[in-house]
Amino acid sequence: MLEKLTLEGFLVGERFETRTVHIGHKPLRQVASKSTPIYQTSVFAFSGLEDVERYYAGEGEYLYTRNGNPNQAELALAVARLEQAEAGVSAASGMGAIMAGLLAVLGPGDHVLASHELYGGTYALLHKELSRFGIELECVDLRRNASLAPHVRPQTKLLFMETITNPLLSVPDMPYWIGEAKQYGLAVMVDNTFATPYLVRPIQLGADLVVHSATKYIGGHSDVTAGVLVGRRDLVGRASEIVVNYGASLSPFEAWLTARGLKTLALRMERQCDNASEVARFLRNHSAVKRTYYPDSASTSFFHRGKQGAMISFCLADEEKVYDFFRALDWIKLAPSLAGVETSVSHPVTTSHRALTEEQRREAGITQGLIRLSVGIEAVEDIIAELDRALRS
């Protein structure tokens, strides 16, 4: 039976002021909640100094929520299990998780190789911020298999890549590039945000670290900002220290919301991927669309389930009509993020890749007429009808 509430042990002190502060002085014993409770606390209490000593000896679990919290741990371990990784750590954002992973591997004087097609925020972090630590970035074209030999130096420590690149959605041959990196003793870190472990698990292919902006498909409902890093136990251990020391810890409520969203990942991804495949077919045949970017089955041969993801990018035939297109949309919203259950669009030039120079965007193929489409779980016929109406405008 569940514990009954009684005044004994619930209120302490003789006076109103004391009793209002110490409501729940003796915590209720654990009950069989079907849903994980939200541990909405900044700090954890100890029954005595012996427990404090046990914590610092590595025998205790929680001290202060910045250092760790059950909700943070639940999310990190869940993603680690899905990715088949040894360990995991959650962070306050995907960028926080990426930063922790990079600094777990790199130090002053090191050299990092990264795909020349990167999310703009990741590029800014690597190019602007890590350079202040004396870490040098070199971008490499991973679209065609080639040797890393011309790029590797004694100081090269890491290859960073995205499973599906943002926003042009190319799919590097991950088994090849991981094998190539290992020939030179490089660690490999993969951003698996767009694919999720539903489609591919880079750890199985030899990656050392896998990172997610859990704000996207892991959470799935456009209501959290979170990140998760999983991988080798030693590297995740160091990354966990960085998350704590840099103050990048995820709040308990955000962790709880993200873990709740994770429960429906398989259902959402199946529907969104199937919808995206049909929408991509529609866009390829539309007269107002010059080019459609969507992974094909050949490039995703190492993916599970025979699906290619739920993201599409396309270029308008007339780039000057891009503002008209966005204005003509009704229920498909313009939003600078992705992967919610609702279909949305964004404009990389003015949002995700705004920090790049015009020359850098041109070299990356990011033009004024490029639109990124995050396909949701709505009826695919309605998605297509809404896009068709806006394109015809």
C-alpha positions, 0 to 999 in steps of 0.5 A, a space after each residue: 500500500 502507498 504511504 498515508 500522509 500524517 502530520 507526524 513527520 510532515 510538519 516540524 517546529 511549533 510556529 507557523 513560520 517554521 512549519 511553512 518552510 519545512 513542509 515535507 521534512 521527512 520525504 515520503 518513502 519511494 512509491 511505485 510511480 508509473 512515470 519518472 518523478 521530476 527531481 526539481 531540486 538544486 541540491 540533495 540532502 545528506 543524513 550525516 557527514 558519513 554520507 558526504 564522505 561516501 559521495 566524494 569517495 565515489 559511492 554516492 550519486 547526487 550532491 548538487 544538480 549542476 553536478 548531476 540529477 536523476 532526470 539528467 542521468 535517465 535521459 543520458 543513459 537512455 540515449 546511450 543505450 539506444 546508440 549502444 554506447 558505453 556512457 552518456 551525459 546530458 547538457 543544456 543544449 546540443 551546442 553544449 554537448 558538442 563543446 563538451 565532446 570537443 574539449 574532451 578530445 582536444 587541447 591547445 595546439 591540436 588540429 581538428 578535421 571537420 566536414 565542410 558541410 556543417 551546421 552553422 553553429 557548429 562551424 562558428 564554435 569550431 572556427 571562432 571559439 576553439 581557435 581561442 584555445 589554440 585549436 585549429 580547424 580544417 574543413 574537408 570535403 567528405 562527399 567523395 571518398 578519398 584519403 585523409 593523408 593530405 590533411 593529417 598532421 602530428 597534431 591532428 586528433 579528431 574527425 568531426 562529421 554529421 550523419 546527414 549534413 545540415 542543410 544540404 542533406 548529403 550523407 558521408 560514407 560513414 563506415 569509410 571515413 571512420 575507417 580512414 580516421 582510425 588508420 591515423 589514430 584519430 578519434 571520431 565524433 559524429 553529430 547524429 541529430 538528423 538521423 537519430 539511432 532509429 536510422 543509424 548508430 555510429 558507435 556500431 561503425 566505430 565512432 568514439 563519440 555521438 552527439 545529439 541536439 536533443 532539442 530536435 528528434 530526441 525531444 520531438 515536440 519543440 518544447 525543450 532545449 537539450 543536448 546529449 553526448 554518448 560514447 566511450 566511457 573515458 571520453 564521456 567521463 571527461 566530457 561530464 566534468 566539462 559540462 559541470 565546470 562550464 555550467 552547461 548542465 541540463 535542468 531537471 524539468 527539461 531532462 524529464 520532458 526530453 526523456 518523455 519525448 524520447 518514448 515516441 521516437 520510433 513512432 514519430 520517425 517512422 511517420 516523418 520519414 515516410 511522409 518525407 519520402 513522398 514530399 521529396 517525390 512531389 518537390 522533384 516534379 514541381 515546376 517551381 522547384 529547381 533542385 531537391 536535396 534528399 538522401 537516396 537509398 544508395 548513400 544511406 545503405 548503412 542506415 537501418 530500416 531502409 529510410 532516408 530521414 525526415 529532412 528535405 531541402 529545396 531550391 526555388 526556380 526563381 530565387 526572388 520568389 523566396 519571400 513570397 513563398 514564406 508569406 504564402 504559407 498558412 499552417 506550415 510555420 517558418 521556424 529556425 529549428 526542426 524535428 517537431 511533430 509539426 511540419 516547419 520550414 526555415 531559410 538557412 541564409 537568414 537563420 542557421 547559416 547567417 554567421 557565415 560570410 557570403 563567400 562561405 555560403 556560396 562555397 557551401 552551396 547555400 543560396 538565397 533560394 534554398 529552403 529547409 523543410 522539416 516534415 512532420 507527422 500530419 497527413 502527407 496529403 495536407 503537407 503536399 497541398 500546403 506546399 503546392 499552394 505556396 509554390 504556386 503563389 
